[in-house]
Amino acid sequence: MKLSEYVDLDATGLASLVSSGEVKAIELAQLAREAHDDVNPKINAVIEFYDDAETVAANGRDGGLFNGVPFLRKDLGFAEAGRLEEKGSRLFKGNRWETDSYYIRRARAGGLRILGRTTTPEFGISGMSEINSHRSNRKPLGLNAYCRWLFRRSGRGGCGRNHANCFFK
């Protein structure tokens, strides 16, 4: 599958391809990484794309409505065992949880492959994404037409216009 084909499908379309065996979850994770590497330096919406994302995708639970679909979690209140969750704050820098939150357990049960985490204002308090612990997000207005089309196609809202991450669906 090519990135251009990937972006034309929504999450259930991607899951259908994985469930039917047309593509593997690891292939979708590789496409998500490719998109991340291309777009994130321009908008800084992803704090961390896991180094082991492809392993996570390959070893995830099969089944569920979103079988094999790449997913980024907000770095705010969604504890993932062994992974950082810093709430956009220097106070929580290096914070790792020992257990998964209910949300993460349900996301995985639905077949999502959690491949990283997105930025958030400190403790999610501000409507602005001027965060102290990481560089600020950039609005995706200066991106090429391809990325603007993706942004228009996605839902609106979210801190720092993280929906610009629509290349991950």
Buried (B, 14 or more C-beta within 10 A) or exposed (E): BEBEEBBEBBBBEBBBBBBEEEBBBBBBBBBBBBBBEEBBEBBBBBBBBBEEBBEBBBEBEEEBBBBBBBBBBBBBEBBBEEBBBBBBBEEBEEBEBEEBBEBBEEBBEBBBBBBBBBBBBBEBEEEEBEBEBBEEBBEBEEBEEBBBEBBEEBEEEBBBBBBBBBBBB
